[in-house]
Structures are given as C-alpha cells and as structure tokens.
C-alpha cells in the first residue's frame, strides 16, 4: 500500500467569509506539516490574487496541475463547487480522496 506524503488541501473559498476560509485551510495545512505530511494549500494563492488578479479558471488550471503532483486530496467540509471539481478530477485520475485528518492518518498507519 502506497504511503501518502503529498496532500492537496481542497476547501471552500468564496462561499462564506473568504478570510475565515483561507485561515482554516492554512491551519489544516499547518497541522498536516506537524503530522509529517507535505501539504499544498491552494488558498495561499488568495494573497497572490490580491496583487495579481487572474480569472477563476486560471487558478483551477494551476490547482489541477498541483493535484497531479500530490498523492491525495484532503477535502475540507463546506460547500464549494471548485473543491468539488478538484475532488472529481482526483477521483478520475485515481488519486486518494480523504474527508478528515483522522481518515488520512489511519490510512497511513495500515
């Protein structure tokens, strides 16, 4: 069984408070680092977008490229058409999709 190292964090961004969503994603990313994973939190692009705005689809294309590089996706709770698209892409390409830190950690203990 393949051990999960690189984890893409898929989470809500525009539904609800954007600042709260970005903070939550980065908190989970920090927790993943503490647990020994190598996370990619695409919501960090929020800060780049503030300075250098790009169309929504540009960001999704970059996200897809990062999903290809990761071993798995961790889908955080909350409504998000973008995160749902990321999960669908990951499933189509045979990536692991986890819906909680506990589920991800349990998988790596097998």
Z-matrix of the N, CA and C atoms (Angstrom, degrees):
N
C 1 1.447
C 2 1.533 1 108.68
N 3 1.324 2 115.51 1 133.56
C 4 1.465 3 120.89 2 -177.71
C 5 1.528 4 111.08 3 -75.27
N 6 1.320 5 115.72 4 129.66
C 7 1.461 6 120.72 5 175.43
C 8 1.524 7 109.30 6 -76.21
N 9 1.322 8 115.81 7 139.87
C 10 1.458 9 122.56 8 179.01
C 11 1.527 10 108.44 9 -87.03
N 12 1.320 11 117.00 10 124.78
C 13 1.460 12 122.16 11 175.19
C 14 1.527 13 111.18 12 -116.14
N 15 1.320 14 116.03 13 -57.70
C 16 1.468 15 122.07 14 -175.91
C 17 1.525 16 109.76 15 -89.94
N 18 1.327 17 115.84 16 122.67
C 19 1.460 18 121.38 17 -174.34
C 20 1.524 19 110.31 18 -124.76
N 21 1.316 20 115.49 19 125.16
C 22 1.465 21 123.06 20 175.17
C 23 1.528 22 107.44 21 -90.24
N 24 1.313 23 117.62 22 127.51
C 25 1.462 24 122.16 23 -178.55
C 26 1.531 25 109.01 24 -97.65
N 27 1.332 26 116.03 25 107.06
C 28 1.468 27 122.32 26 179.30
C 29 1.522 28 108.30 27 -97.40
N 30 1.321 29 115.88 28 125.53
C 31 1.465 30 118.57 29 -174.83
C 32 1.523 31 111.16 30 -152.70
N 33 1.334 32 116.16 31 164.16
C 34 1.467 33 119.93 32 175.13
C 35 1.526 34 110.99 33 -61.94
N 36 1.314 35 115.02 34 148.18
C 37 1.457 36 120.21 35 177.20
C 38 1.530 37 110.04 36 -127.42
N 39 1.308 38 117.94 37 -62.56
C 40 1.467 39 120.48 38 -171.57
C 41 1.528 40 114.20 39 -88.62
N 42 1.328 41 117.96 40 -17.34
C 43 1.476 42 119.67 41 178.05
C 44 1.517 43 108.02 42 -84.82
N 45 1.319 44 116.39 43 121.75
C 46 1.454 45 120.51 44 -175.30
C 47 1.512 46 110.11 45 91.14
N 48 1.308 47 116.66 46 -158.61
C 49 1.459 48 123.12 47 -178.17
C 50 1.527 49 109.69 48 -82.96
N 51 1.319 50 116.66 49 116.09
C 52 1.469 51 121.73 50 -176.99
C 53 1.526 52 110.82 51 -57.80
N 54 1.327 53 117.92 52 -44.05
C 55 1.467 54 120.86 53 -178.75
C 56 1.531 55 111.23 54 -62.16
N 57 1.313 56 117.11 55 -41.33
C 58 1.462 57 121.37 56 178.14
C 59 1.525 58 110.01 57 -65.32
N 60 1.319 59 116.82 58 -41.70
C 61 1.466 60 121.08 59 179.87
C 62 1.524 61 111.58 60 -63.83
N 63 1.322 62 117.07 61 -43.76
C 64 1.474 63 120.94 62 178.96
C 65 1.526 64 109.20 63 -63.98
N 66 1.306 65 116.76 64 -46.03
C 67 1.470 66 119.85 65 179.82
C 68 1.530 67 111.22 66 -59.04
N 69 1.327 68 117.26 67 -45.55
C 70 1.464 69 120.77 68 -178.73
C 71 1.528 70 110.46 69 -61.87
N 72 1.312 71 117.42 70 -44.26
C 73 1.468 72 121.01 71 178.99
C 74 1.526 73 111.19 72 -59.89
N 75 1.331 74 116.43 73 -44.16
C 76 1.461 75 120.10 74 -179.39
C 77 1.531 76 111.78 75 -70.53
N 78 1.330 77 117.08 76 -32.75
C 79 1.475 78 119.82 77 174.66
C 80 1.526 79 110.28 78 -62.42
N 81 1.328 80 116.36 79 -44.26
C 82 1.465 81 120.26 80 178.16
C 83 1.526 82 109.93 81 -64.56
N 84 1.331 83 116.83 82 -41.63
C 85 1.462 84 120.01 83 176.28
C 86 1.515 85 112.00 84 -58.11
N 87 1.328 86 116.57 85 -41.83
C 88 1.461 87 120.71 86 178.70
C 89 1.530 88 110.86 87 -65.10
N 90 1.306 89 116.31 88 -39.85
C 91 1.476 90 120.82 89 177.40
C 92 1.529 91 109.90 90 -63.23
N 93 1.322 92 116.61 91 -40.79
C 94 1.470 93 120.11 92 177.62
C 95 1.530 94 110.99 93 -60.45
N 96 1.329 95 116.80 94 -41.92
C 97 1.479 96 120.49 95 177.74
C 98 1.527 97 109.42 96 -59.79
N 99 1.327 98 116.13 97 -46.39
C 100 1.462 99 120.80 98 179.75
C 101 1.529 100 111.36 99 -58.84
N 102 1.327 101 116.65 100 -35.26
C 103 1.465 102 121.77 101 -179.40
C 104 1.529 103 112.83 102 -82.05
N 105 1.332 104 117.33 103 -1.69
C 106 1.459 105 120.50 104 176.18
C 107 1.513 106 115.80 105 96.84
N 108 1.330 107 117.47 106 8.04
C 109 1.463 108 121.45 107 177.63
C 110 1.524 109 110.06 108 -89.52
N 111 1.308 110 115.75 109 168.54
C 112 1.465 111 122.63 110 175.68
C 113 1.531 112 106.26 111 -117.16
N 114 1.325 113 117.11 112 94.23
C 115 1.464 114 119.57 113 -174.58
C 116 1.525 115 113.42 114 -87.29
N 117 1.321 116 114.52 115 154.34
C 118 1.455 117 121.71 116 166.44
C 119 1.519 118 106.37 117 -122.29
N 120 1.318 119 116.55 118 118.98
C 121 1.469 120 122.78 119 179.65
C 122 1.532 121 108.37 120 -107.26
N 123 1.320 122 117.84 121 100.27
C 124 1.460 123 119.54 122 -176.76
C 125 1.529 124 114.16 123 -63.25
N 126 1.330 125 117.28 124 -19.17
C 127 1.464 126 117.90 125 -179.95
C 128 1.517 127 113.16 126 -70.51
N 129 1.320 128 117.36 127 -9.21
C 130 1.468 129 119.10 128 173.07
C 131 1.535 130 109.21 129 -63.63
N 132 1.342 131 116.71 130 -22.20
C 133 1.472 132 119.68 131 177.22
C 134 1.524 133 111.68 132 -66.04
N 135 1.326 134 117.22 133 -12.76
C 136 1.469 135 121.22 134 174.54
C 137 1.531 136 110.35 135 -51.59
N 138 1.330 137 115.49 136 -42.33
C 139 1.461 138 119.95 137 -177.15
C 140 1.528 139 111.64 138 -71.54
N 141 1.314 140 116.74 139 -37.26
C 142 1.466 141 119.58 140 175.93
C 143 1.529 142 110.13 141 -67.08
N 144 1.330 143 115.84 142 -39.54
C 145 1.465 144 120.20 143 -179.14
C 146 1.528 145 111.51 144 -64.23
N 147 1.316 146 117.91 145 -31.44
C 148 1.468 147 120.30 146 177.29
C 149 1.528 148 111.09 147 -61.81
N 150 1.337 149 116.09 148 -37.21
C 151 1.467 150 121.17 149 -178.68
C 152 1.529 151 113.22 150 -89.57
N 153 1.323 152 115.91 151 -35.39
C 154 1.468 153 121.80 152 -175.21
C 155 1.520 154 109.37 153 -134.82
N 156 1.331 155 117.38 154 76.42
C 157 1.466 156 120.84 155 -176.53
C 158 1.532 157 112.67 156 -59.45
N 159 1.314 158 114.61 157 142.33
C 160 1.465 159 122.38 158 176.57
C 161 1.527 160 108.04 159 -136.01
N 162 1.320 161 116.30 160 159.24
C 163 1.471 162 119.18 161 175.96
C 164 1.531 163 111.35 162 -63.40
N 165 1.307 164 115.15 163 151.51
C 166 1.468 165 123.00 164 -179.77
C 167 1.524 166 111.99 165 -50.96
N 168 1.321 167 117.05 166 -45.35
C 169 1.471 168 120.61 167 -177.53
C 170 1.531 169 112.03 168 -63.34
N 171 1.331 170 118.36 169 -30.89
C 172 1.468 171 120.58 170 175.95
C 173 1.527 172 110.41 171 -60.45
N 174 1.330 173 115.56 172 -43.90
C 175 1.465 174 119.73 173 -179.55
C 176 1.523 175 110.55 174 -65.84
N 177 1.325 176 116.52 175 -40.74
C 178 1.466 177 119.03 176 179.06
C 179 1.527 178 111.80 177 -64.65
N 180 1.324 179 117.41 178 -36.64
C 181 1.473 180 119.71 179 176.66
C 182 1.525 181 111.34 180 -62.83
N 183 1.323 182 116.49 181 -41.44
C 184 1.465 183 120.03 182 176.15
C 185 1.526 184 110.74 183 -64.38
N 186 1.329 185 116.09 184 -40.61
C 187 1.462 186 120.23 185 179.12
C 188 1.526 187 111.20 186 -60.58
N 189 1.321 188 116.70 187 -43.30
C 190 1.469 189 121.15 188 178.89
C 191 1.529 190 110.27 189 -60.55
N 192 1.319 191 116.96 190 -41.76
C 193 1.466 192 120.26 191 178.67
C 194 1.523 193 110.92 192 -61.44
N 195 1.337 194 117.19 193 -38.58
C 196 1.466 195 120.47 194 178.22
C 197 1.525 196 111.50 195 -70.77
N 198 1.316 197 117.22 196 -37.79
C 199 1.473 198 119.99 197 176.60
C 200 1.521 199 109.95 198 -58.21
N 201 1.328 200 116.43 199 -40.69
C 202 1.467 201 120.49 200 178.72
C 203 1.526 202 111.68 201 -59.27
N 204 1.321 203 117.58 202 -30.22
C 205 1.467 204 122.36 203 -177.90
C 206 1.527 205 113.52 204 -85.55
N 207 1.325 206 116.47 205 -18.65
C 208 1.464 207 120.38 206 -175.74
C 209 1.527 208 111.40 207 -91.44
N 210 1.334 209 115.06 208 159.48
C 211 1.465 210 121.44 209 177.19
C 212 1.518 211 111.75 210 -81.22
N 213 1.334 212 115.98 211 -28.77
C 214 1.459 213 120.00 212 -173.21
C 215 1.526 214 110.17 213 -158.69
N 216 1.326 215 113.43 214 167.11
C 217 1.464 216 122.03 215 173.80
C 218 1.522 217 108.01 216 -115.93
N 219 1.308 218 115.61 217 138.12
C 220 1.456 219 121.74 218 168.71
C 221 1.527 220 105.96 219 -107.62
N 222 1.330 221 116.69 220 112.08
C 223 1.471 222 121.47 221 -178.79
C 224 1.517 223 108.76 222 -92.98
N 225 1.326 224 115.73 223 114.17
C 226 1.460 225 121.01 224 178.21
C 227 1.523 226 109.78 225 -79.68
N 228 1.327 227 117.66 226 154.07
C 229 1.465 228 121.19 227 -178.72
C 230 1.527 229 112.05 228 -64.89
N 231 1.316 230 114.27 229 154.82
C 232 1.456 231 121.41 230 174.76
C 233 1.512 232 111.68 231 121.03
N 234 1.314 233 114.00 232 152.55
C 235 1.451 234 121.04 233 -178.58
C 236 1.528 235 110.21 234 -71.13
N 237 1.330 236 116.41 235 129.03
C 238 1.459 237 120.56 236 179.24
C 239 1.521 238 109.98 237 -164.25
N 240 1.319 239 116.03 238 111.91
C 241 1.463 240 118.83 239 177.96
C 242 1.531 241 110.43 240 -67.61
N 243 1.336 242 118.09 241 -34.07
C 244 1.462 243 121.37 242 178.46
C 245 1.521 244 111.60 243 -66.23
N 246 1.329 245 117.25 244 -47.75
C 247 1.470 246 120.74 245 178.53
C 248 1.519 247 110.37 246 -64.62
N 249 1.327 248 117.31 247 -35.67
C 250 1.473 249 120.17 248 176.61
C 251 1.527 250 110.98 249 -64.30
N 252 1.319 251 117.04 250 -39.37
C 253 1.471 252 120.80 251 176.01
C 254 1.524 253 110.92 252 -64.61
N 255 1.312 254 116.72 253 -39.05
C 256 1.469 255 121.05 254 178.65
C 257 1.523 256 110.48 255 -64.28
N 258 1.327 257 116.71 256 -42.96
C 259 1.466 258 120.75 257 178.47
C 260 1.532 259 109.87 258 -63.84
N 261 1.317 260 117.10 259 -44.29
C 262 1.471 261 120.20 260 179.44
C 263 1.526 262 110.75 261 -59.88
N 264 1.321 263 116.41 262 -43.25
C 265 1.468 264 120.27 263 178.37
C 266 1.535 265 110.25 264 -63.03
N 267 1.314 266 116.51 265 -45.09
C 268 1.466 267 120.53 266 -179.85
C 269 1.525 268 110.55 267 -59.76
N 270 1.321 269 117.04 268 -43.77
C 271 1.459 270 120.32 269 179.48
C 272 1.526 271 111.49 270 -64.76
N 273 1.325 272 117.18 271 -40.13
C 274 1.471 273 121.29 272 178.77
C 275 1.520 274 111.77 273 -62.99
N 276 1.320 275 116.59 274 -30.25
C 277 1.465 276 120.40 275 -177.16
C 278 1.527 277 112.77 276 -99.55
N 279 1.337 278 116.36 277 9.96
C 280 1.453 279 120.75 278 173.93
C 281 1.511 280 115.92 279 80.00
N 282 1.321 281 117.36 280 17.88
C 283 1.467 282 120.68 281 177.59
C 284 1.525 283 109.73 282 -79.34
N 285 1.317 284 115.68 283 153.99
C 286 1.453 285 121.01 284 172.95
C 287 1.522 286 108.88 285 -75.06
N 288 1.325 287 115.99 286 141.56
C 289 1.461 288 121.64 287 175.59
C 290 1.526 289 107.50 288 -125.42
N 291 1.323 290 116.05 289 125.00
C 292 1.453 291 121.98 290 178.86
C 293 1.525 292 108.49 291 -118.25
N 294 1.338 293 115.69 292 150.44
C 295 1.455 294 120.82 293 -176.67
C 296 1.532 295 112.77 294 -115.37
N 297 1.335 296 116.51 295 5.93
C 298 1.463 297 120.78 296 174.53
C 299 1.526 298 108.97 297 -159.16
N 300 1.327 299 115.14 298 155.52
C 301 1.464 300 120.49 299 175.27
C 302 1.524 301 110.62 300 -60.58
N 303 1.320 302 115.60 301 -38.95
C 304 1.460 303 120.27 302 -178.86
C 305 1.525 304 111.05 303 -61.52
N 306 1.323 305 116.00 304 -44.47
C 307 1.466 306 121.18 305 179.07
C 308 1.531 307 110.80 306 -61.86
N 309 1.312 308 117.08 307 -42.09
C 310 1.459 309 122.17 308 178.57
C 311 1.526 310 110.90 309 -63.85
N 312 1.318 311 116.60 310 -47.35
C 313 1.463 312 120.70 311 -179.58
C 314 1.527 313 111.61 312 -64.27
N 315 1.334 314 117.06 313 -41.03
C 316 1.471 315 120.71 314 178.49
C 317 1.530 316 110.30 315 -60.56
N 318 1.327 317 116.74 316 -41.10
C 319 1.457 318 119.82 317 179.46
C 320 1.532 319 110.53 318 -59.06
N 321 1.321 320 116.54 319 -43.91
C 322 1.471 321 120.17 320 -177.29
C 323 1.528 322 112.37 321 -70.26
N 324 1.320 323 118.01 322 -18.29
C 325 1.465 324 120.78 323 178.50
C 326 1.521 325 112.48 324 -82.42
N 327 1.314 326 117.59 325 -14.59
C 328 1.473 327 121.07 326 -179.16
C 329 1.510 328 111.68 327 -66.68
